[in-house]
Amino acid sequence: MLRTLHYEPAFERAPHPTKLLNRSPQRAWPVQTVLLGAFEVLFAVLEGLGAYRHFEHLRSRGIAHDTALRCALGVGAHHCS
């Protein structure tokens, strides 16, 4: 069933399209911000797991705790293999 309008809508009361699309160029998109934060956390966790595995490998070879920790984290002047 086809209906027709018996009156014209009041376009002057409708919001102007530029007001609807008025976004601040400095503000980042929320979805992008969340995804970038999630990837940063994921990479940090993976880097921590890698350091932990390296530390455990060094400890299993008999290297002292402090030295193995410094080597796994890449801190200090200790050279480990």
mmJSON file of the N, C-alpha and C atoms, coordinates in Angstrom:
{"data_MODEL":{"atom_site":{
"group_PDB":["ATOM","ATOM","ATOM","ATOM","ATOM","ATOM","ATOM","ATOM","ATOM","ATOM","ATOM","ATOM","ATOM","ATOM","ATOM","ATOM","ATOM","ATOM","ATOM","ATOM","ATOM","ATOM","ATOM","ATOM","ATOM","ATOM","ATOM","ATOM","ATOM","ATOM","ATOM","ATOM","ATOM","ATOM","ATOM","ATOM","ATOM","ATOM","ATOM","ATOM","ATOM","ATOM","ATOM","ATOM","ATOM","ATOM","ATOM","ATOM","ATOM","ATOM","ATOM","ATOM","ATOM","ATOM","ATOM","ATOM","ATOM","ATOM","ATOM","ATOM","ATOM","ATOM","ATOM","ATOM","ATOM","ATOM","ATOM","ATOM","ATOM","ATOM","ATOM","ATOM","ATOM","ATOM","ATOM","ATOM","ATOM","ATOM","ATOM","ATOM","ATOM","ATOM","ATOM","ATOM","ATOM","ATOM","ATOM","ATOM","ATOM","ATOM","ATOM","ATOM","ATOM","ATOM","ATOM","ATOM","ATOM","ATOM","ATOM","ATOM","ATOM","ATOM","ATOM","ATOM","ATOM","ATOM","ATOM","ATOM","ATOM","ATOM","ATOM","ATOM","ATOM","ATOM","ATOM","ATOM","ATOM","ATOM","ATOM","ATOM","ATOM","ATOM","ATOM","ATOM","ATOM","ATOM","ATOM","ATOM","ATOM","ATOM","ATOM","ATOM","ATOM","ATOM","ATOM","ATOM","ATOM","ATOM","ATOM","ATOM","ATOM","ATOM","ATOM","ATOM","ATOM","ATOM","ATOM","ATOM","ATOM","ATOM","ATOM","ATOM","ATOM","ATOM","ATOM","ATOM","ATOM","ATOM","ATOM","ATOM","ATOM","ATOM","ATOM","ATOM","ATOM","ATOM","ATOM","ATOM","ATOM","ATOM","ATOM","ATOM","ATOM","ATOM","ATOM","ATOM","ATOM","ATOM","ATOM","ATOM","ATOM","ATOM","ATOM","ATOM","ATOM","ATOM","ATOM","ATOM","ATOM","ATOM","ATOM","ATOM","ATOM","ATOM","ATOM","ATOM","ATOM","ATOM","ATOM","ATOM","ATOM","ATOM","ATOM","ATOM","ATOM","ATOM","ATOM","ATOM","ATOM","ATOM","ATOM","ATOM","ATOM","ATOM","ATOM","ATOM","ATOM","ATOM","ATOM","ATOM","ATOM","ATOM","ATOM","ATOM","ATOM","ATOM","ATOM","ATOM","ATOM","ATOM","ATOM","ATOM","ATOM","ATOM","ATOM","ATOM","ATOM","ATOM","ATOM","ATOM","ATOM","ATOM","ATOM"],
"id":[1,2,3,4,5,6,7,8,9,10,11,12,13,14,15,16,17,18,19,20,21,22,23,24,25,26,27,28,29,30,31,32,33,34,35,36,37,38,39,40,41,42,43,44,45,46,47,48,49,50,51,52,53,54,55,56,57,58,59,60,61,62,63,64,65,66,67,68,69,70,71,72,73,74,75,76,77,78,79,80,81,82,83,84,85,86,87,88,89,90,91,92,93,94,95,96,97,98,99,100,101,102,103,104,105,106,107,108,109,110,111,112,113,114,115,116,117,118,119,120,121,122,123,124,125,126,127,128,129,130,131,132,133,134,135,136,137,138,139,140,141,142,143,144,145,146,147,148,149,150,151,152,153,154,155,156,157,158,159,160,161,162,163,164,165,166,167,168,169,170,171,172,173,174,175,176,177,178,179,180,181,182,183,184,185,186,187,188,189,190,191,192,193,194,195,196,197,198,199,200,201,202,203,204,205,206,207,208,209,210,211,212,213,214,215,216,217,218,219,220,221,222,223,224,225,226,227,228,229,230,231,232,233,234,235,236,237,238,239,240,241,242,243],
"type_symbol":["N","C","C","N","C","C","N","C","C","N","C","C","N","C","C","N","C","C","N","C","C","N","C","C","N","C","C","N","C","C","N","C","C","N","C","C","N","C","C","N","C","C","N","C","C","N","C","C","N","C","C","N","C","C","N","C","C","N","C","C","N","C","C","N","C","C","N","C","C","N","C","C","N","C","C","N","C","C","N","C","C","N","C","C","N","C","C","N","C","C","N","C","C","N","C","C","N","C","C","N","C","C","N","C","C","N","C","C","N","C","C","N","C","C","N","C","C","N","C","C","N","C","C","N","C","C","N","C","C","N","C","C","N","C","C","N","C","C","N","C","C","N","C","C","N","C","C","N","C","C","N","C","C","N","C","C","N","C","C","N","C","C","N","C","C","N","C","C","N","C","C","N","C","C","N","C","C","N","C","C","N","C","C","N","C","C","N","C","C","N","C","C","N","C","C","N","C","C","N","C","C","N","C","C","N","C","C","N","C","C","N","C","C","N","C","C","N","C","C","N","C","C","N","C","C","N","C","C","N","C","C","N","C","C","N","C","C","N","C","C","N","C","C"],
"label_atom_id":["N","CA","C","N","CA","C","N","CA","C","N","CA","C","N","CA","C","N","CA","C","N","CA","C","N","CA","C","N","CA","C","N","CA","C","N","CA","C","N","CA","C","N","CA","C","N","CA","C","N","CA","C","N","CA","C","N","CA","C","N","CA","C","N","CA","C","N","CA","C","N","CA","C","N","CA","C","N","CA","C","N","CA","C","N","CA","C","N","CA","C","N","CA","C","N","CA","C","N","CA","C","N","CA","C","N","CA","C","N","CA","C","N","CA","C","N","CA","C","N","CA","C","N","CA","C","N","CA","C","N","CA","C","N","CA","C","N","CA","C","N","CA","C","N","CA","C","N","CA","C","N","CA","C","N","CA","C","N","CA","C","N","CA","C","N","CA","C","N","CA","C","N","CA","C","N","CA","C","N","CA","C","N","CA","C","N","CA","C","N","CA","C","N","CA","C","N","CA","C","N","CA","C","N","CA","C","N","CA","C","N","CA","C","N","CA","C","N","CA","C","N","CA","C","N","CA","C","N","CA","C","N","CA","C","N","CA","C","N","CA","C","N","CA","C","N","CA","C","N","CA","C","N","CA","C","N","CA","C","N","CA","C","N","CA","C","N","CA","C","N","CA","C","N","CA","C","N","CA","C","N","CA","C"],
"label_alt_id":[null,null,null,null,null,null,null,null,null,null,null,null,null,null,null,null,null,null,null,null,null,null,null,null,null,null,null,null,null,null,null,null,null,null,null,null,null,null,null,null,null,null,null,null,null,null,null,null,null,null,null,null,null,null,null,null,null,null,null,null,null,null,null,null,null,null,null,null,null,null,null,null,null,null,null,null,null,null,null,null,null,null,null,null,null,null,null,null,null,null,null,null,null,null,null,null,null,null,null,null,null,null,null,null,null,null,null,null,null,null,null,null,null,null,null,null,null,null,null,null,null,null,null,null,null,null,null,null,null,null,null,null,null,null,null,null,null,null,null,null,null,null,null,null,null,null,null,null,null,null,null,null,null,null,null,null,null,null,null,null,null,null,null,null,null,null,null,null,null,null,null,null,null,null,null,null,null,null,null,null,null,null,null,null,null,null,null,null,null,null,null,null,null,null,null,null,null,null,null,null,null,null,null,null,null,null,null,null,null,null,null,null,null,null,null,null,null,null,null,null,null,null,null,null,null,null,null,null,null,null,null,null,null,null,null,null,null,null,null,null,null,null,null],
"label_comp_id":["MET","MET","MET","LEU","LEU","LEU","ARG","ARG","ARG","THR","THR","THR","LEU","LEU","LEU","HIS","HIS","HIS","TYR","TYR","TYR","GLU","GLU","GLU","PRO","PRO","PRO","ALA","ALA","ALA","PHE","PHE","PHE","GLU","GLU","GLU","ARG","ARG","ARG","ALA","ALA","ALA","PRO","PRO","PRO","HIS","HIS","HIS","PRO","PRO","PRO","THR","THR","THR","LYS","LYS","LYS","LEU","LEU","LEU","LEU","LEU","LEU","ASN","ASN","ASN","ARG","ARG","ARG","SER","SER","SER","PRO","PRO","PRO","GLN","GLN","GLN","ARG","ARG","ARG","ALA","ALA","ALA","TRP","TRP","TRP","PRO","PRO","PRO","VAL","VAL","VAL","GLN","GLN","GLN","THR","THR","THR","VAL","VAL","VAL","LEU","LEU","LEU","LEU","LEU","LEU","GLY","GLY","GLY","ALA","ALA","ALA","PHE","PHE","PHE","GLU","GLU","GLU","VAL","VAL","VAL","LEU","LEU","LEU","PHE","PHE","PHE","ALA","ALA","ALA","VAL","VAL","VAL","LEU","LEU","LEU","GLU","GLU","GLU","GLY","GLY","GLY","LEU","LEU","LEU","GLY","GLY","GLY","ALA","ALA","ALA","TYR","TYR","TYR","ARG","ARG","ARG","HIS","HIS","HIS","PHE","PHE","PHE","GLU","GLU","GLU","HIS","HIS","HIS","LEU","LEU","LEU","ARG","ARG","ARG","SER","SER","SER","ARG","ARG","ARG","GLY","GLY","GLY","ILE","ILE","ILE","ALA","ALA","ALA","HIS","HIS","HIS","ASP","ASP","ASP","THR","THR","THR","ALA","ALA","ALA","LEU","LEU","LEU","ARG","ARG","ARG","CYS","CYS","CYS","ALA","ALA","ALA","LEU","LEU","LEU","GLY","GLY","GLY","VAL","VAL","VAL","GLY","GLY","GLY","ALA","ALA","ALA","HIS","HIS","HIS","HIS","HIS","HIS","CYS","CYS","CYS","SER","SER","SER"],
"label_asym_id":["A","A","A","A","A","A","A","A","A","A","A","A","A","A","A","A","A","A","A","A","A","A","A","A","A","A","A","A","A","A","A","A","A","A","A","A","A","A","A","A","A","A","A","A","A","A","A","A","A","A","A","A","A","A","A","A","A","A","A","A","A","A","A","A","A","A","A","A","A","A","A","A","A","A","A","A","A","A","A","A","A","A","A","A","A","A","A","A","A","A","A","A","A","A","A","A","A","A","A","A","A","A","A","A","A","A","A","A","A","A","A","A","A","A","A","A","A","A","A","A","A","A","A","A","A","A","A","A","A","A","A","A","A","A","A","A","A","A","A","A","A","A","A","A","A","A","A","A","A","A","A","A","A","A","A","A","A","A","A","A","A","A","A","A","A","A","A","A","A","A","A","A","A","A","A","A","A","A","A","A","A","A","A","A","A","A","A","A","A","A","A","A","A","A","A","A","A","A","A","A","A","A","A","A","A","A","A","A","A","A","A","A","A","A","A","A","A","A","A","A","A","A","A","A","A","A","A","A","A","A","A","A","A","A","A","A","A","A","A","A","A","A","A"],
"label_entity_id":["1","1","1","1","1","1","1","1","1","1","1","1","1","1","1","1","1","1","1","1","1","1","1","1","1","1","1","1","1","1","1","1","1","1","1","1","1","1","1","1","1","1","1","1","1","1","1","1","1","1","1","1","1","1","1","1","1","1","1","1","1","1","1","1","1","1","1","1","1","1","1","1","1","1","1","1","1","1","1","1","1","1","1","1","1","1","1","1","1","1","1","1","1","1","1","1","1","1","1","1","1","1","1","1","1","1","1","1","1","1","1","1","1","1","1","1","1","1","1","1","1","1","1","1","1","1","1","1","1","1","1","1","1","1","1","1","1","1","1","1","1","1","1","1","1","1","1","1","1","1","1","1","1","1","1","1","1","1","1","1","1","1","1","1","1","1","1","1","1","1","1","1","1","1","1","1","1","1","1","1","1","1","1","1","1","1","1","1","1","1","1","1","1","1","1","1","1","1","1","1","1","1","1","1","1","1","1","1","1","1","1","1","1","1","1","1","1","1","1","1","1","1","1","1","1","1","1","1","1","1","1","1","1","1","1","1","1","1","1","1","1","1","1"],
"label_seq_id":[1,1,1,2,2,2,3,3,3,4,4,4,5,5,5,6,6,6,7,7,7,8,8,8,9,9,9,10,10,10,11,11,11,12,12,12,13,13,13,14,14,14,15,15,15,16,16,16,17,17,17,18,18,18,19,19,19,20,20,20,21,21,21,22,22,22,23,23,23,24,24,24,25,25,25,26,26,26,27,27,27,28,28,28,29,29,29,30,30,30,31,31,31,32,32,32,33,33,33,34,34,34,35,35,35,36,36,36,37,37,37,38,38,38,39,39,39,40,40,40,41,41,41,42,42,42,43,43,43,44,44,44,45,45,45,46,46,46,47,47,47,48,48,48,49,49,49,50,50,50,51,51,51,52,52,52,53,53,53,54,54,54,55,55,55,56,56,56,57,57,57,58,58,58,59,59,59,60,60,60,61,61,61,62,62,62,63,63,63,64,64,64,65,65,65,66,66,66,67,67,67,68,68,68,69,69,69,70,70,70,71,71,71,72,72,72,73,73,73,74,74,74,75,75,75,76,76,76,77,77,77,78,78,78,79,79,79,80,80,80,81,81,81],
"pdbx_PDB_ins_code":[null,null,null,null,null,null,null,null,null,null,null,null,null,null,null,null,null,null,null,null,null,null,null,null,null,null,null,null,null,null,null,null,null,null,null,null,null,null,null,null,null,null,null,null,null,null,null,null,null,null,null,null,null,null,null,null,null,null,null,null,null,null,null,null,null,null,null,null,null,null,null,null,null,null,null,null,null,null,null,null,null,null,null,null,null,null,null,null,null,null,null,null,null,null,null,null,null,null,null,null,null,null,null,null,null,null,null,null,null,null,null,null,null,null,null,null,null,null,null,null,null,null,null,null,null,null,null,null,null,null,null,null,null,null,null,null,null,null,null,null,null,null,null,null,null,null,null,null,null,null,null,null,null,null,null,null,null,null,null,null,null,null,null,null,null,null,null,null,null,null,null,null,null,null,null,null,null,null,null,null,null,null,null,null,null,null,null,null,null,null,null,null,null,null,null,null,null,null,null,null,null,null,null,null,null,null,null,null,null,null,null,null,null,null,null,null,null,null,null,null,null,null,null,null,null,null,null,null,null,null,null,null,null,null,null,null,null,null,null,null,null,null,null],
"Cartn_x":[0.841,0.0,0.897,0.672,1.458,0.838,1.663,1.173,1.862,1.172,1.742,1.627,2.527,2.493,1.48,0.708,-0.267,0.316,1.522,2.195,3.676,4.346,5.778,6.5,7.552,8.293,8.973,9.182,9.805,11.32,11.884,13.316,14.119,13.537,14.275,14.525,13.749,13.962,14.936,15.218,16.128,17.56,18.384,19.774,20.541,21.406,22.214,23.225,23.471,24.38,25.799,26.281,27.629,27.716,26.622,26.629,26.716,26.144,26.187,27.584,28.326,29.641,30.77,30.45,31.452,32.282,33.398,34.287,35.59,36.169,37.43,38.561,39.395,40.478,41.572,41.684,42.712,42.337,41.065,40.621,40.798,41.421,41.613,40.312,40.15,38.968,39.06,37.997,38.051,38.439,37.973,38.276,39.764,40.335,41.766,42.58,42.164,42.877,42.855,41.714,41.592,42.429,42.387,43.173,44.666,45.109,46.537,46.959,46.121,46.434,46.498,45.569,45.56,46.814,47.226,48.438,49.679,49.723,50.864,50.946,49.808,49.791,50.211,49.713,50.071,51.573,52.151,53.592,54.396,53.927,54.634,54.605,53.47,53.361,54.275,54.289,55.161,56.631,56.986,58.368,58.734,57.806,58.044,58.201,57.393,57.516,58.855,59.3,60.596,61.738,61.65,62.676,62.649,61.458,61.339,61.95,61.681,62.251,63.77,64.278,65.726,66.316,65.66,66.113,66.138,65.081,65.023,66.089,66.355,67.401,68.765,69.021,70.297,70.412,69.328,69.354,69.591,69.027,69.222,70.671,71.386,72.801,73.709,73.136,73.934,74.395,73.852,74.229,73.475,74.159,73.565,72.31,71.432,70.141,70.288,71.088,71.234,71.81,72.804,73.436,72.474,71.748,70.776,69.656,69.226,68.169,68.643,69.842,70.382,70.557,71.01,71.196,69.863,68.878,67.575,66.889,67.068,66.438,67.289,68.537,69.418,69.896,70.047,70.476,71.89,72.723,74.081,75.061,76.299,77.384,77.693,76.811,77.06,76.771,77.66,77.471,77.188,76.007,75.59,75.251,75.335,74.955,73.753],
"Cartn_y":[-1.161,0.0,1.239,2.111,3.313,4.457,5.091,6.249,7.498,8.551,9.83,10.785,11.74,12.733,13.816,14.2,15.257,16.616,16.639,17.888,17.725,18.846,18.806,18.877,18.103,18.192,19.555,19.958,21.255,21.101,21.373,21.203,22.259,23.407,24.442,24.051,23.149,22.688,21.505,20.898,19.755,20.245,19.465,19.887,19.921,20.878,21.025,19.876,19.294,18.142,18.433,19.671,19.962,19.904,20.185,20.086,18.63,17.728,16.315,15.738,16.269,15.741,16.578,17.443,18.312,17.524,16.987,16.209,16.968,16.876,17.554,16.788,17.461,16.744,16.279,16.895,16.489,15.209,14.913,13.76,12.475,11.489,10.201,9.401,8.544,7.694,6.719,6.524,5.627,4.2,3.693,2.309,2.163,3.137,3.082,3.157,4.01,4.143,2.839,2.187,0.924,-0.163,-0.244,-1.268,-1.051,0.195,0.461,0.127,0.446,0.097,-1.403,-2.126,-3.584,-4.198,-3.68,-4.201,-3.887,-2.707,-2.378,-3.328,-3.647,-4.577,-5.967,-6.4,-7.72,-7.813,-6.799,-6.823,-6.789,-6.043,-6.003,-7.362,-8.056,-9.386,-10.367,-10.314,-11.214,-10.933,-9.67,-9.328,-9.82,-9.708,-10.212,-11.719,-12.425,-13.888,-14.302,-13.579,-13.877,-13.66,-12.577,-12.316,-13.381,-13.826,-14.874,-16.187,-16.534,-17.771,-17.693,-16.529,-16.344,-16.451,-15.834,-15.905,-17.347,-18.105,-19.501,-20.343,-20.048,-20.772,-20.51,-19.254,-18.909,-19.531,-19.536,-20.13,-21.631,-22.299,-23.743,-24.084,-23.119,-23.326,-23.001,-22.604,-22.372,-20.946,-20.01,-18.604,-18.042,-17.206,-16.62,-15.814,-15.737,-15.081,-13.644,-12.835,-11.425,-11.254,-12.036,-11.951,-12.386,-13.469,-13.953,-12.939,-12.302,-11.296,-10.099,-9.638,-8.509,-8.857,-10.064,-10.495,-10.626,-11.211,-11.409,-10.092,-9.106,-7.805,-6.853,-7.237,-6.389,-5.174,-5.32,-4.21,-4.501,-3.504,-3.688,-4.06,-4.247,-4.535,-6.019,-6.879,-8.328,-8.862,-9.704,-10.339,-11.808,-12.225,-13.62,-14.189,-15.475,-16.117,-16.979],
"Cartn_z":[0.0,0.0,0.0,-0.906,-1.067,-0.294,0.518,1.26,0.742,0.726,0.337,1.504,1.535,2.587,2.241,3.218,2.998,3.346,3.804,4.147,3.838,3.672,3.439,4.774,4.943,6.196,6.329,7.549,7.805,7.752,6.589,6.411,7.165,7.41,8.128,9.584,10.134,11.504,11.568,10.461,10.438,10.666,11.367,11.587,10.277,10.164,8.957,8.893,7.722,7.627,8.123,7.969,8.438,9.953,10.637,12.095,12.534,11.758,12.107,11.896,10.932,10.616,11.206,12.13,12.728,13.738,13.283,14.144,14.292,15.436,15.695,15.008,14.212,13.53,14.492,15.68,16.623,17.363,17.476,18.246,17.438,18.04,17.37,17.424,16.467,16.446,17.617,18.366,19.533,19.171,18.058,17.68,17.398,16.708,16.409,17.691,18.611,19.875,20.656,20.705,21.434,20.776,19.459,18.758,18.934,18.836,19.034,20.457,21.421,22.806,23.013,22.385,22.515,21.886,20.721,20.083,20.91,21.526,22.376,23.564,24.157,25.288,24.826,23.678,23.146,22.898,22.272,22.0,23.286,24.277,25.563,26.245,26.18,26.78,26.058,24.736,23.974,24.251,24.386,24.705,26.105,27.043,28.393,28.427,27.648,27.582,26.978,25.973,25.382,26.365,27.127,28.141,29.227,29.598,30.617,30.129,28.874,28.325,28.261,27.874,27.827,29.233,30.213,31.601,32.095,31.843,32.284,31.583,30.317,29.598,30.242,30.564,31.195,32.589,33.341,34.684,34.603,33.594,33.457,33.099,32.543,32.215,33.39,34.527,35.716,35.925,35.172,35.333,36.531,37.31,38.519,38.179,39.177,38.999,38.507,39.207,38.839,37.441,37.134,35.82,34.727,34.955,33.968,33.751,34.834,34.727,33.924,34.184,33.429,31.954,31.689,30.295,29.567,30.231,29.59,29.293,30.185,29.989,29.165,28.915,28.13,28.881,30.203,31.058,31.549,31.554,32.062,30.98,31.413,30.475,30.374,30.881,30.841,29.44,28.996,27.689,27.912,27.537,27.697,26.331,26.206,24.96,25.156],
"occupancy":[1.0,1.0,1.0,1.0,1.0,1.0,1.0,1.0,1.0,1.0,1.0,1.0,1.0,1.0,1.0,1.0,1.0,1.0,1.0,1.0,1.0,1.0,1.0,1.0,1.0,1.0,1.0,1.0,1.0,1.0,1.0,1.0,1.0,1.0,1.0,1.0,1.0,1.0,1.0,1.0,1.0,1.0,1.0,1.0,1.0,1.0,1.0,1.0,1.0,1.0,1.0,1.0,1.0,1.0,1.0,1.0,1.0,1.0,1.0,1.0,1.0,1.0,1.0,1.0,1.0,1.0,1.0,1.0,1.0,1.0,1.0,1.0,1.0,1.0,1.0,1.0,1.0,1.0,1.0,1.0,1.0,1.0,1.0,1.0,1.0,1.0,1.0,1.0,1.0,1.0,1.0,1.0,1.0,1.0,1.0,1.0,1.0,1.0,1.0,1.0,1.0,1.0,1.0,1.0,1.0,1.0,1.0,1.0,1.0,1.0,1.0,1.0,1.0,1.0,1.0,1.0,1.0,1.0,1.0,1.0,1.0,1.0,1.0,1.0,1.0,1.0,1.0,1.0,1.0,1.0,1.0,1.0,1.0,1.0,1.0,1.0,1.0,1.0,1.0,1.0,1.0,1.0,1.0,1.0,1.0,1.0,1.0,1.0,1.0,1.0,1.0,1.0,1.0,1.0,1.0,1.0,1.0,1.0,1.0,1.0,1.0,1.0,1.0,1.0,1.0,1.0,1.0,1.0,1.0,1.0,1.0,1.0,1.0,1.0,1.0,1.0,1.0,1.0,1.0,1.0,1.0,1.0,1.0,1.0,1.0,1.0,1.0,1.0,1.0,1.0,1.0,1.0,1.0,1.0,1.0,1.0,1.0,1.0,1.0,1.0,1.0,1.0,1.0,1.0,1.0,1.0,1.0,1.0,1.0,1.0,1.0,1.0,1.0,1.0,1.0,1.0,1.0,1.0,1.0,1.0,1.0,1.0,1.0,1.0,1.0,1.0,1.0,1.0,1.0,1.0,1.0,1.0,1.0,1.0,1.0,1.0,1.0,1.0,1.0,1.0,1.0,1.0,1.0],
"B_iso_or_equiv":[0.0,0.0,0.0,0.0,0.0,0.0,0.0,0.0,0.0,0.0,0.0,0.0,0.0,0.0,0.0,0.0,0.0,0.0,0.0,0.0,0.0,0.0,0.0,0.0,0.0,0.0,0.0,0.0,0.0,0.0,0.0,0.0,0.0,0.0,0.0,0.0,0.0,0.0,0.0,0.0,0.0,0.0,0.0,0.0,0.0,0.0,0.0,0.0,0.0,0.0,0.0,0.0,0.0,0.0,0.0,0.0,0.0,0.0,0.0,0.0,0.0,0.0,0.0,0.0,0.0,0.0,0.0,0.0,0.0,0.0,0.0,0.0,0.0,0.0,0.0,0.0,0.0,0.0,0.0,0.0,0.0,0.0,0.0,0.0,0.0,0.0,0.0,0.0,0.0,0.0,0.0,0.0,0.0,0.0,0.0,0.0,0.0,0.0,0.0,0.0,0.0,0.0,0.0,0.0,0.0,0.0,0.0,0.0,0.0,0.0,0.0,0.0,0.0,0.0,0.0,0.0,0.0,0.0,0.0,0.0,0.0,0.0,0.0,0.0,0.0,0.0,0.0,0.0,0.0,0.0,0.0,0.0,0.0,0.0,0.0,0.0,0.0,0.0,0.0,0.0,0.0,0.0,0.0,0.0,0.0,0.0,0.0,0.0,0.0,0.0,0.0,0.0,0.0,0.0,0.0,0.0,0.0,0.0,0.0,0.0,0.0,0.0,0.0,0.0,0.0,0.0,0.0,0.0,0.0,0.0,0.0,0.0,0.0,0.0,0.0,0.0,0.0,0.0,0.0,0.0,0.0,0.0,0.0,0.0,0.0,0.0,0.0,0.0,0.0,0.0,0.0,0.0,0.0,0.0,0.0,0.0,0.0,0.0,0.0,0.0,0.0,0.0,0.0,0.0,0.0,0.0,0.0,0.0,0.0,0.0,0.0,0.0,0.0,0.0,0.0,0.0,0.0,0.0,0.0,0.0,0.0,0.0,0.0,0.0,0.0,0.0,0.0,0.0,0.0,0.0,0.0,0.0,0.0,0.0,0.0,0.0,0.0,0.0,0.0,0.0,0.0,0.0,0.0],
"pdbx_formal_charge":[null,null,null,null,null,null,null,null,null,null,null,null,null,null,null,null,null,null,null,null,null,null,null,null,null,null,null,null,null,null,null,null,null,null,null,null,null,null,null,null,null,null,null,null,null,null,null,null,null,null,null,null,null,null,null,null,null,null,null,null,null,null,null,null,null,null,null,null,null,null,null,null,null,null,null,null,null,null,null,null,null,null,null,null,null,null,null,null,null,null,null,null,null,null,null,null,null,null,null,null,null,null,null,null,null,null,null,null,null,null,null,null,null,null,null,null,null,null,null,null,null,null,null,null,null,null,null,null,null,null,null,null,null,null,null,null,null,null,null,null,null,null,null,null,null,null,null,null,null,null,null,null,null,null,null,null,null,null,null,null,null,null,null,null,null,null,null,null,null,null,null,null,null,null,null,null,null,null,null,null,null,null,null,null,null,null,null,null,null,null,null,null,null,null,null,null,null,null,null,null,null,null,null,null,null,null,null,null,null,null,null,null,null,null,null,null,null,null,null,null,null,null,null,null,null,null,null,null,null,null,null,null,null,null,null,null,null,null,null,null,null,null,null],
"auth_seq_id":[1,1,1,2,2,2,3,3,3,4,4,4,5,5,5,6,6,6,7,7,7,8,8,8,9,9,9,10,10,10,11,11,11,12,12,12,13,13,13,14,14,14,15,15,15,16,16,16,17,17,17,18,18,18,19,19,19,20,20,20,21,21,21,22,22,22,23,23,23,24,24,24,25,25,25,26,26,26,27,27,27,28,28,28,29,29,29,30,30,30,31,31,31,32,32,32,33,33,33,34,34,34,35,35,35,36,36,36,37,37,37,38,38,38,39,39,39,40,40,40,41,41,41,42,42,42,43,43,43,44,44,44,45,45,45,46,46,46,47,47,47,48,48,48,49,49,49,50,50,50,51,51,51,52,52,52,53,53,53,54,54,54,55,55,55,56,56,56,57,57,57,58,58,58,59,59,59,60,60,60,61,61,61,62,62,62,63,63,63,64,64,64,65,65,65,66,66,66,67,67,67,68,68,68,69,69,69,70,70,70,71,71,71,72,72,72,73,73,73,74,74,74,75,75,75,76,76,76,77,77,77,78,78,78,79,79,79,80,80,80,81,81,81],
"auth_comp_id":["MET","MET","MET","LEU","LEU","LEU","ARG","ARG","ARG","THR","THR","THR","LEU","LEU","LEU","HIS","HIS","HIS","TYR","TYR","TYR","GLU","GLU","GLU","PRO","PRO","PRO","ALA","ALA","ALA","PHE","PHE","PHE","GLU","GLU","GLU","ARG","ARG","ARG","ALA","ALA","ALA","PRO","PRO","PRO","HIS","HIS","HIS","PRO","PRO","PRO","THR","THR","THR","LYS","LYS","LYS","LEU","LEU","LEU","LEU","LEU","LEU","ASN","ASN","ASN","ARG","ARG","ARG","SER","SER","SER","PRO","PRO","PRO","GLN","GLN","GLN","ARG","ARG","ARG","ALA","ALA","ALA","TRP","TRP","TRP","PRO","PRO","PRO","VAL","VAL","VAL","GLN","GLN","GLN","THR","THR","THR","VAL","VAL","VAL","LEU","LEU","LEU","LEU","LEU","LEU","GLY","GLY","GLY","ALA","ALA","ALA","PHE","PHE","PHE","GLU","GLU","GLU","VAL","VAL","VAL","LEU","LEU","LEU","PHE","PHE","PHE","ALA","ALA","ALA","VAL","VAL","VAL","LEU","LEU","LEU","GLU","GLU","GLU","GLY","GLY","GLY","LEU","LEU","LEU","GLY","GLY","GLY","ALA","ALA","ALA","TYR","TYR","TYR","ARG","ARG","ARG","HIS","HIS","HIS","PHE","PHE","PHE","GLU","GLU","GLU","HIS","HIS","HIS","LEU","LEU","LEU","ARG","ARG","ARG","SER","SER","SER","ARG","ARG","ARG","GLY","GLY","GLY","ILE","ILE","ILE","ALA","ALA","ALA","HIS","HIS","HIS","ASP","ASP","ASP","THR","THR","THR","ALA","ALA","ALA","LEU","LEU","LEU","ARG","ARG","ARG","CYS","CYS","CYS","ALA","ALA","ALA","LEU","LEU","LEU","GLY","GLY","GLY","VAL","VAL","VAL","GLY","GLY","GLY","ALA","ALA","ALA","HIS","HIS","HIS","HIS","HIS","HIS","CYS","CYS","CYS","SER","SER","SER"],
"auth_asym_id":["A","A","A","A","A","A","A","A","A","A","A","A","A","A","A","A","A","A","A","A","A","A","A","A","A","A","A","A","A","A","A","A","A","A","A","A","A","A","A","A","A","A","A","A","A","A","A","A","A","A","A","A","A","A","A","A","A","A","A","A","A","A","A","A","A","A","A","A","A","A","A","A","A","A","A","A","A","A","A","A","A","A","A","A","A","A","A","A","A","A","A","A","A","A","A","A","A","A","A","A","A","A","A","A","A","A","A","A","A","A","A","A","A","A","A","A","A","A","A","A","A","A","A","A","A","A","A","A","A","A","A","A","A","A","A","A","A","A","A","A","A","A","A","A","A","A","A","A","A","A","A","A","A","A","A","A","A","A","A","A","A","A","A","A","A","A","A","A","A","A","A","A","A","A","A","A","A","A","A","A","A","A","A","A","A","A","A","A","A","A","A","A","A","A","A","A","A","A","A","A","A","A","A","A","A","A","A","A","A","A","A","A","A","A","A","A","A","A","A","A","A","A","A","A","A","A","A","A","A","A","A","A","A","A","A","A","A","A","A","A","A","A","A"],
"auth_atom_id":["N","CA","C","N","CA","C","N","CA","C","N","CA","C","N","CA","C","N","CA","C","N","CA","C","N","CA","C","N","CA","C","N","CA","C","N","CA","C","N","CA","C","N","CA","C","N","CA","C","N","CA","C","N","CA","C","N","CA","C","N","CA","C","N","CA","C","N","CA","C","N","CA","C","N","CA","C","N","CA","C","N","CA","C","N","CA","C","N","CA","C","N","CA","C","N","CA","C","N","CA","C","N","CA","C","N","CA","C","N","CA","C","N","CA","C","N","CA","C","N","CA","C","N","CA","C","N","CA","C","N","CA","C","N","CA","C","N","CA","C","N","CA","C","N","CA","C","N","CA","C","N","CA","C","N","CA","C","N","CA","C","N","CA","C","N","CA","C","N","CA","C","N","CA","C","N","CA","C","N","CA","C","N","CA","C","N","CA","C","N","CA","C","N","CA","C","N","CA","C","N","CA","C","N","CA","C","N","CA","C","N","CA","C","N","CA","C","N","CA","C","N","CA","C","N","CA","C","N","CA","C","N","CA","C","N","CA","C","N","CA","C","N","CA","C","N","CA","C","N","CA","C","N","CA","C","N","CA","C","N","CA","C","N","CA","C","N","CA","C","N","CA","C","N","CA","C","N","CA","C","N","CA","C"],
"pdbx_PDB_model_num":[1,1,1,1,1,1,1,1,1,1,1,1,1,1,1,1,1,1,1,1,1,1,1,1,1,1,1,1,1,1,1,1,1,1,1,1,1,1,1,1,1,1,1,1,1,1,1,1,1,1,1,1,1,1,1,1,1,1,1,1,1,1,1,1,1,1,1,1,1,1,1,1,1,1,1,1,1,1,1,1,1,1,1,1,1,1,1,1,1,1,1,1,1,1,1,1,1,1,1,1,1,1,1,1,1,1,1,1,1,1,1,1,1,1,1,1,1,1,1,1,1,1,1,1,1,1,1,1,1,1,1,1,1,1,1,1,1,1,1,1,1,1,1,1,1,1,1,1,1,1,1,1,1,1,1,1,1,1,1,1,1,1,1,1,1,1,1,1,1,1,1,1,1,1,1,1,1,1,1,1,1,1,1,1,1,1,1,1,1,1,1,1,1,1,1,1,1,1,1,1,1,1,1,1,1,1,1,1,1,1,1,1,1,1,1,1,1,1,1,1,1,1,1,1,1,1,1,1,1,1,1,1,1,1,1,1,1,1,1,1,1,1,1]
}}}
